[in-house]
Amino acid sequence: MKIILLLKPKSGSFLKSELERWLLISVLFSIVLLSIRIALTGEFLFTFLIWNLFLAFIPYAISKWLSRNIDCVHGRLKFSIIFTIWLLFIPNSFYIMTDLFHLDSFINIPLWFDLTIILSFAWNGLLLGILSVRQMEKMLEDYFFKRTELLFIYPVMFLNALGVYIGRYLRFNSWDIVSNPFQLLKDISDLVLHPFQYKYVWGMVICFSVFMTLIYILLKKLSDANGR
């Protein structure tokens, strides 16, 4: 299975591995579907999916660069800065799954076609996110015992889920931490200081974080099983 190979990062530049070539084909398939929709309807309604997929690619590019410059991991200050930037962008890879909220019935376009478009973009974003997390986990293995992998994975997925909520419902972007930090901090503080008032928010964050953790762990176990 080509998807299983996702959890086994390979060295080299982008598109040198078979996985990356198939991932590119998958992305091109999504873009072709979207182009067909635009040609049929004359509407650019779903073009935001391309931007969301680009944002999903950023954390993958960061972790890919780090994996090829492993010396940066040993420089605590430099790595801390890069890791923080990665944490700010990694929710974008999983956020794209919530674009299914835009699924609706439109005249002159089958619902199944729109479903295929959104699912294909969401799938590509999810793959980029899982691969990026795996690359980062591999680089930090020396700091975590293999049997306690959840000490790294779940906090990352929890922050991902929180980031998805902040992006989808509070309508903040990754760069708002620079352009609008005070409002962002205020809204997050409200969530933390009044958890019972926002119980459904925390319910969503917990459910989504567990779901993403299960997806990641199951794909990783499939990869291990495939390698035996």
N, C-alpha and C positions, 0 to 999 in steps of 0.2 A: 504494500500500500504506500503510495507516494505521500499521503498525509502523515503516516506514522513517521516517515523520515524527517518530518518537521522538527521533531524533538532531538535530532542529532545534527547540530550545526556543523557546517563544514568550513574549512578555511578557504581563503581566496577572496577575490573581489566579487561584487554582485554579478549574478548571471553565470558564474563559472560552474555552479553546482546544478545538478539536474532538478533539484527541488526549486531553486530560484527561477529556472527557465519555465517550469510548470506553473509557478506562482505568477509569473509575468503573463503566461497564456491565460490564466484564470482572470487576471485583471483586465486584459484586452477583451475577453469574452464579455465581461460586465460593461465595458465601454461600448462595445459593439451593440449590445442590447439597448443601452441607453440612447445610442445614436439612432437606432431603428425607431425607438419611441418618439424621438424628436422629429424624425422625418415623417412619421405617420400622423402626428398630432400637431406639429408646428409649435409645440410648447416646450419650454425649458424647465419644467417643473422640478425634475429630479436631478438637475445638474449639480445641486449641492452635494450629491453623493460622491462626486469626483473630489471635491474639496475635503470632505470628511475622510475619504480614503487616503488622500495626501497627508492629512494630519495623523492618520493611523500609521503611515510609513515613517514618520519622523522618529518615534522611539525605536523602531527597528533599525533605522540608519545609525542612531546613536549607539545602540548595543552592538551593532555590527562593527562600527568603528572601534569601539572599546575592545572587542574580542580580537581585533587585529593589532591593537596597541596595548597589549596586556600590561605593559610597564606602568601605565597610568593608574592601574588598580592599586599599586603599591605606593603611589603618591597620595596621601590621605586627603590633603586639601583639594587637589585637582580632581581626584575621583569623587569627593563629596559634592563638588559643584556640578560635575557631569551627571552624577547619580540623581541629584535633586532635579536637574532639568529633565532627566529621563522620567522621573516620577510625575512631573507636571504634565508630560505629554502622553504617557502610557495609557491613561484612561480613554484617550481618543480612539485607541484601537478597539476597545470594547463598547464605547459609546455608539458606534455605528450600528450595533445590533438594535438599538432603540429607534432607528429610522423606520422600523416596521410600523411605528405609530402613524406614519404618513400613508399607509396603505388604505386605499379607499376606491370606491367604484367611480370610474370615469367613462364618459361617453366615447365611443369609437376605439376603446382599448380594453382588451380582456383583463380581468382582475388577476388571472394567473400569470399574465405577462409582467405586470407590475410587481407581483409577488416574487417572480424569478429575478427581476432586476435588483430589488432591494435585498433579497437573500444572498445574491451573488456578491454584492458589494459588502454586505455584513460578514459573509464568510471570509472574504479576502482580508477584511480588517481584523477579524478574529484570528486568522492564521498569522498575520503580521504581529499581533499582540502576543500570542502564545510563543512564537519563535523568539521574540524580543525578551520576554520574561525568562525563557529557557536559557538564552545566551547570558543574561545577567546572572541567573542562578549558577550557571557553570563557572562563571568568573568568581563567585563568592563562596564556592563550595568549601574552601579552606576555612571559612569562618563559621560554617554550619555542619553539624554531623548529618550524615545522610538520613538517619532515622528521625531527624527533627527538621526535615525540609519545610514543614508547615510553618515553622517560625519565620521563614522568609516568604513563602508563597502566600499564606493567608493574609498577612498584613498588607502585602502588595495588592491583592485582590480586594481587600476591604477598602483601601484607598482608591482603587479603580472604581468600585461601586459608588463610593462617596463622590468621586469626580464625575461619574455618569449622572448622578442625581443633580449635582451642582450645574452641570452643563445642560441637561435636558429640562429641568424644572426651574432652576434659578437663572438660567440663560447666561452663565458666565463662560468665558473661554480661557484656555491655558494662559494666554498673555495678560489676562485681567489681574494676575498677581502683580504685574508691573504697572499696568495702566489704570487699574481701579482697585488697589489693594485694600483700602479701608472699608469699602462696601462689601467686598468679598469676605474680609475678616469678620465684619459685623454679622453677616448672614450665617457664617459657619459657627460663630460664637453663640448665636441664638439656638442653633441646633444642639450644641454641646451643653449649654446652660439650662435648656428647657427640654430635656429628652422626652418627657411624657407628653408635652404639648405637640411634639413632632414624632409621636410613636409610629405613625404609618411611614414616615420618612425613614426612620431607623429600621423598620420592618423591611422596607424595600432594599435598603443598603445591605442588611444582613442576608436576605434571601438571594440577592444578586451576587454578593461576594461568595457565598457558599456554592452557588451554581457555577460561577466562573472557576472556582477552585476545583470543583469536581471535574469540569471539562478538562482543565489543565492536567490534573493528576491522572485521570483516566487515559488521556492521550499519551502521557509519559509512561504509564504502565504498559500500554499497548506497544510503545516503542521498545521497552525493555523486553517484552515477550517476543517481539519480532526479531530481536537481536540474539535470541538464544537458539 
